[in-house]
């Protein structure tokens, strides 16, 4: 089985000095490609540097996470536009709205989100999106740009049925993380996972965050999530959808290859 992890925060300090081992464990687990997420200007540059060192395993995204929206400046758009010419930049993001934590004000978040959507539309790049407790504003803003974007994925989906329906109506892909393995917080997501069309489903670890609670205790890497755990999430999602794990792996891998324009084979 082959898997693709569409969100790994590989520039996180908890992964420092451990990149090769993490990628090797991912390959051993069948996780062929890792999408390295950019969360601000600095981390986006680091994501691209990592992808440049490992072009046969990694691709990068460029974006400013809503937590860091207050850092957005006009110059950032010029920086990203230049860096996006690199062939290993697979998408723009992580971008969006997060009213759960509000590390940046909602106004700053909306401004940064719209600016990044405009840039992605101009560059004709897919967008990697974040939404938490902001589905109304998020949907309204995205709807104004969706027709100009080649593809969009709402990553780490944790919202409700109405939001899912709206995102699917806008022809978005839906990213599912280990949140679905959480017996406390993930019950609604577990019920919604079977409703995601097979050609719109993508899988992700969001490592080092969101370690699946159904993994055995006493892991050698502590509570740090890793891309090698993606098949565990896939097994859980396959059970919820009533299909074999092999079938789910094939579906989600095909979706990710198409979404990110990844090469076949290898």
N, C-alpha and C positions, 0 to 999 in steps of 0.2 A: 504493500500500500504506500502511496505517496500523499503527502500533506503539504500545505502551504500556510504559513502563519502570517496573517496580514497585519499584525501589530506586535512588534517587539521593541521595547524602549532600551535598545542595546547601548545607548550612551549613558544610561543610569549609572551612578557611582557604584552600585552593588555589583555591577558586571565588570568593573575596572580590572584589567589584567587577566581576565578570564574568557575573553572573546573566542579564542580558538577552541578551548575545551567546550564551551557552550555550543558552538556551531557543530563540533564533532559529535556531541551527544544528540543534537537535533538530527543530524544525518543518520546516526545509528537508529533513531526512533522512526525514521522514514519521513522526516520533515525536510523537504528538499530546498525550499526557498523561505527566506525571512525578509519581511518588509520592515525596515528600520525607520522608526517614526521620528520626525522632527517636531519639536514642541515650542521652539523659539528660534531666533536667528542663529544663535550660537550652536544649539543642539542640532539644528537642521544642517549646518555646515559639517558638524561632526558625523552626522548620519551619512552624509555623502562621502566623507573621507573613508569611513568604514566600508561602504559599498565599493568604493574605488579600489580598496585593498583586497576585497573578496568579491569580484564581479560574478563569479560562478555560483555564489550562494546568497548574496544580498542585493536588495534594491533600497533606495532611499525615498523618503517623502520630505517636503519642505513646507513648514507651516508654523503658525503661532497659535498655540492652544488658548482657549478662552481664559484659563487661569492667568496667562501672561499677556492678555489683550492690551493692557495698559502700556506694554512695551512697543506696540505697533507704531510705526512712523512711516511717512511717505517713502523714506529711503529704503525701508525693508522691501517694498514692492520691487524696487530696482535691483536690489541684491538677489531676491528670489528669481526675478525674470532672467537675470544673467546665469544663475546657478542651474535653473531649470533646463538650460540648453544641454546639460550633461546627459548622455544617453542612459545613465543609471538612475535618474530621477523618474520614479514610476508614477507619482501622484503629488498633488498639493494638499497639505494638511499636516498636522492635525489642526482643524479649525472648527469653530462652531460656537455654541452657547452652553454655559453651565451656571444655572441659577441656584444650584444646590449649595455650592461653596462660595460663589461670588468673590473669588480672589481678586478679580477685576470687576469694576462696576458693570451693570447690565448695558449701560450706554457705550462704554468702551468695548465691551464684547461685541455688540451689534456692529459698531463701526469697523472693527478688525475683521469680523466675519464677512461683511459685505465687500470690504476691500480685497479680501483673499478670494472670494468667489468671482469677483470681477477679473482679478488677475488670472485665475485658473481658466476662466472662459476665454480670455484673450490668448492664453498659451495653449488652449485646447488640451488641458491635462485633466485626468480624473481627480475627484476630490475625496478626501478621507475626513469624515465628519464626526464631531462629538456633540452629543446633546444629552443633557441631564436636567430634568425638571424645567424644561424650557421649550416644550414641544410646540406651543402655539406660535411664539415669536420665531423659533427656528424654522418651522414649516412655512410660515409666511415669507420669510426672507429667502429661503431656498427656492420657493416656487417662482420667485421673480427671475432666477438665474438658471433654473434646471434645464430649460430648453437649449441653452447655449453651452451646456457642459456635456462632454462625451460620456461620462459615467460618474456615479456617486455612490458611496457606501456610508451608511450610518453605523459607525463602529460601536462595539460594546453596547448593543441595544439593551436598554433596561426599562423602556417606557411602557405604555399601555396599548391595548388593542386599537384604540382610535388612532394613536400616533403611528402604529405599525401600518394600518390601512392607508393612512395618508402618505407615508413614505413609499409604500409599494405603488400607490397610484401615481407617484412621481417617478416611477421606474428606478427606484433606489435599490441597491443591494443592502443586505442586513448582516452585520458582523455579530457573531455570538462568541462570548468568552466563557471562562470557567464560572462566571456568575450563575450559569445555568445548573451548576453542580451544587449550589448553595441551598440547603433545605430550608433556610430561614428567609433569605431575601429573594431567592430565585424562583419561587413558586409560580408567579404570574408569567415569567419568561418561559418556564417549562410548559405552561399551557399554550403559549403563543408559538413556540418553535415549530410545531407541526403545520402552522398556517403559512409559513414562509415558503414561497415557491422554490422548487429545487434549483432553478437557474438564478436565484437571487440570494442564495445562502453562502456566506463566507465564514471561516473559522479563524479564531485568533486567541492568543494567550494574554495579550496586553502585559507580558512579562516586563519587569519583575512583580507586577501587581496581580491581584485576583487569583492567587493560588487556589486551585479547585479544592474544596473542602472534602471531597470524596477520595482524595489521594491518601495513601497509607501514611500513618504518622512516622516520625523519625527519619525523614528524608535527609540525605547527606548534605543538602544545600540549605538547610533550615527552612524558613518560610518564604524563600525567594522563588518566585515562579520562573519557569524556563520554557523555551519553545519545545523542548523534548517532551513536555507534558501535553502537547496539543492532541496526540492520538487519544489520550484519556478523555479529553473534552469531546472529541469526535465520537467515541464509543457511547458517551452519555447522550449526545444529540441523536445518534442513530437509534438508540432505544426509544427515545421520545417520539421519533418520527416513524417507528415501526419498520425499519429497514435494516439490512446488514451493514456493518461498519465499512466493509469494502465498497459498497455502493455509495455510501456517504462520502468516503474519501475520494472516490472518483468524481463525484458531482462537484464537491467543493474545490477540488484541485483544478478541474476544468474551468470553473467559474473564476477562480483567482488568476489562472493563466490568461484568460480572456480579458479580465478587468485590467490587469497590470501589463498586458502584452509581454508576457514572459516567454522565453524560448522553450520549445518542446524538446524532450529528451534530456539526457545528462543528469 
